[in-house]
Amino acid sequence: MRWGVAPERFLIGKRRWMSRWRFQPEERLEDAFRLLEEAAPQKYTMGCEGKGLFWARVQIGRATGRARDLSKPRAITLAVARAPKLQVDE
């Protein structure tokens, strides 16, 4: 994502930073889309199946991450994290 990590904050470029507690991509849809944008995927799709089960598919390079969850932000965040094979606690 080209962000730096410092104690209790993210360095987001141009001498700006964001507190860790303010960036909640698993809970806030705005932050999940910011994470998706910063990941710069080649392709992504998302949708809803049944009564509220949201799904997301994210392709970054040759890797693809998929996730399904009742929470839209969580599904997006997990799909982004799974594309580069990051270890994700569920």
Secondary structure, DSSP 8 states (H G I E B T S, - for coil): ---EEETTEEEEETTEEEEGGG--TTT-HHHHHHHHHHH--SEEEEEEETTTEEEEEEEETTEEEEEEESSHHHHHHHHHHHTTT-----
